[in-house]
Amino acid sequence: MEPALHPGWPATLGWGPVELHPLRRRDAAEWARLRQANESWLSPWEPSSPVPWQQRHTPTSYRGMRRAVARRARLGTSLPFAVRVEGRLAGQVTVDNIVRGALRSGYLGYWVDRRVAGRGMASLAVALVCDHAFGAGGLHRVQADIRPENLPSRRLVERLGFTQEGLLRRYLDIDGDWRDHLSFSLLAEDLPRGVLARWQERIPR
Ligand SMILES: CC(C)(COP(=O)(O)OP(=O)(O)OC[C@H]1O[C@@H](n2cnc3c(N)ncnc32)[C@H](O)[C@@H]1OP(=O)(O)O)[C@@H](O)C(=O)NCCC(=O)NCCS
């Protein structure tokens, strides 16, 4: 039998207050509002663009982005999730540029609304997506490339058990220039009890 073209997609994931699902058409206005409100929070970590932030984050840009990621998801090269916290749209977690065959690896990207940051919700969302990528998604490795200055993001992957593998020189064109990135990865066999179990170990009692 031929392997599935898009293993693990579409999917809805959830635990506690966090739910992840494919991007919905009806979230266009809410996404644009969130992205506009979070410009100073997000822009230091986002790809460079000649188009001003406010013009790149409209309901129309959401619809274009949604179509593009849905196409990649159908081809099996992306697992693009919207994040809801307590029912409200609060960010995105995506495993993108998935390569199958002997590599079976993808690149992790994520952001959350500043108002939900610092409560463990982003790391919970990333944990759920990694477990899904290693399970139904059939991946062996997830890579996260993070600017050395991005301490919250480094803490997030370190707490979930990722290993730092190296420094990628002037690797990505982010916020107006080529930026060094630290490369982290998690392998399917690194956490035999799963990534959610790792996240749960840190629930404050
Ligand atoms: C990177 C980003 C997603 C991290 O979000 P965050 O809210 O700091 O991450 P978490 O939701 O995991 O929150 C961590 C905090 O929640 C708390 N927490 C509560 N329960 C927890 C649990 N079970 N597990 C982990 N943390 C928990 C911790 O105290 C932790 O605080 P600490 O850093 O003082 O240890 C966020 O800063 C962001 O969106 N930044 C802008 C975009 C960006 O940088 N994207 C990534 C580019 S590489």
The ligand as an SDF file (V2000), in Angstrom:
LIG
                    3D

 48 50  0  0  0  0  0  0  0  0999 V2000
    8.4750   32.2180   22.3730 C   0  0  0  0  0  0  0  0  0  0  0  0
    7.1220   32.2780   23.0720 C   0  0  0  0  0  0  0  0  0  0  0  0
    6.0970   31.4540   22.2970 C   0  0  0  0  0  0  0  0  0  0  0  0
    7.2980   31.7170   24.4700 C   0  0  0  0  0  0  0  0  0  0  0  0
    6.1020   31.8910   25.1800 O   0  0  0  0  0  0  0  0  0  0  0  0
    6.0290   31.7520   26.7660 P   0  0  0  0  0  0  0  0  0  0  0  0
    4.6800   32.1810   27.1700 O   0  0  0  0  0  0  0  0  0  0  0  0
    7.2210   32.3690   27.4200 O   0  0  0  0  0  0  0  0  0  0  0  0
    6.2220   30.2070   26.9390 O   0  0  0  0  0  0  0  0  0  0  0  0
    5.3510   29.3140   27.8910 P   0  0  0  0  0  0  0  0  0  0  0  0
    3.9530   29.4750   27.5200 O   0  0  0  0  0  0  0  0  0  0  0  0
    5.9250   27.9760   27.8550 O   0  0  0  0  0  0  0  0  0  0  0  0
    5.5650   29.9940   29.2740 O   0  0  0  0  0  0  0  0  0  0  0  0
    6.6670   29.6740   30.0780 C   0  0  0  0  0  0  0  0  0  0  0  0
    6.3300   30.1010   31.4600 C   0  0  0  0  0  0  0  0  0  0  0  0
    5.1120   29.4830   31.8290 O   0  0  0  0  0  0  0  0  0  0  0  0
    5.2620   28.8980   33.1150 C   0  0  0  0  0  0  0  0  0  0  0  0
    4.7180   27.5210   33.1630 N   0  0  0  0  0  0  0  0  0  0  0  0
    3.6710   27.1780   33.9070 C   0  0  0  0  0  0  0  0  0  0  0  0
    3.4280   25.8680   33.7840 N   0  0  0  0  0  0  0  0  0  0  0  0
    4.3430   25.3530   32.9390 C   0  0  0  0  0  0  0  0  0  0  0  0
    4.5820   24.0520   32.4200 C   0  0  0  0  0  0  0  0  0  0  0  0
    3.8560   22.9840   32.7780 N   0  0  0  0  0  0  0  0  0  0  0  0
    5.5960   23.8960   31.5620 N   0  0  0  0  0  0  0  0  0  0  0  0
    6.3620   24.9420   31.1840 C   0  0  0  0  0  0  0  0  0  0  0  0
    6.1830   26.1980   31.6680 N   0  0  0  0  0  0  0  0  0  0  0  0
    5.1670   26.4030   32.5250 C   0  0  0  0  0  0  0  0  0  0  0  0
    6.7020   28.8580   33.4850 C   0  0  0  0  0  0  0  0  0  0  0  0
    6.8250   29.4660   34.7450 O   0  0  0  0  0  0  0  0  0  0  0  0
    7.4000   29.6370   32.4110 C   0  0  0  0  0  0  0  0  0  0  0  0
    8.0100   30.7740   32.9400 O   0  0  0  0  0  0  0  0  0  0  0  0
    9.6130   30.8500   33.0920 P   0  0  0  0  0  0  0  0  0  0  0  0
   10.1060   31.2260   31.7290 O   0  0  0  0  0  0  0  0  0  0  0  0
    9.7770   31.8990   34.0950 O   0  0  0  0  0  0  0  0  0  0  0  0
   10.1100   29.4960   33.4990 O   0  0  0  0  0  0  0  0  0  0  0  0
    6.6140   33.7540   23.1850 C   0  0  0  0  0  0  0  0  0  0  0  0
    7.5600   34.4840   23.9170 O   0  0  0  0  0  0  0  0  0  0  0  0
    6.3760   34.4270   21.8260 C   0  0  0  0  0  0  0  0  0  0  0  0
    5.3420   34.2280   21.1850 O   0  0  0  0  0  0  0  0  0  0  0  0
    7.3470   35.2570   21.3960 N   0  0  0  0  0  0  0  0  0  0  0  0
    7.2730   35.9870   20.1470 C   0  0  0  0  0  0  0  0  0  0  0  0
    7.3910   35.0830   18.9150 C   0  0  0  0  0  0  0  0  0  0  0  0
    8.5880   34.1590   18.9830 C   0  0  0  0  0  0  0  0  0  0  0  0
    9.6160   34.4940   19.5450 O   0  0  0  0  0  0  0  0  0  0  0  0
    8.4630   32.9640   18.3850 N   0  0  0  0  0  0  0  0  0  0  0  0
    9.5290   31.9670   18.3770 C   0  0  0  0  0  0  0  0  0  0  0  0
   10.5740   32.2930   17.3530 C   0  0  0  0  0  0  0  0  0  0  0  0
   11.9100   31.1100   17.4360 S   0  0  0  0  0  0  0  0  0  0  0  0
  1  2  1  0
  2  3  1  0
  2  4  1  0
  2 36  1  0
  4  5  1  0
  5  6  1  0
  6  7  2  0
  6  8  1  0
  6  9  1  0
  9 10  1  0
 10 11  2  0
 10 12  1  0
 10 13  1  0
 13 14  1  0
 14 15  1  0
 15 16  1  0
 15 30  1  0
 16 17  1  0
 17 18  1  0
 17 28  1  0
 18 19  1  0
 18 27  1  0
 19 20  2  0
 20 21  1  0
 21 22  1  0
 21 27  2  0
 22 23  1  0
 22 24  2  0
 24 25  1  0
 25 26  2  0
 26 27  1  0
 28 29  1  0
 28 30  1  0
 30 31  1  0
 31 32  1  0
 32 33  2  0
 32 34  1  0
 32 35  1  0
 36 37  1  0
 36 38  1  0
 38 39  2  0
 38 40  1  0
 40 41  1  0
 41 42  1  0
 42 43  1  0
 43 44  2  0
 43 45  1  0
 45 46  1  0
 46 47  1  0
 47 48  1  0
M  END
$$$$
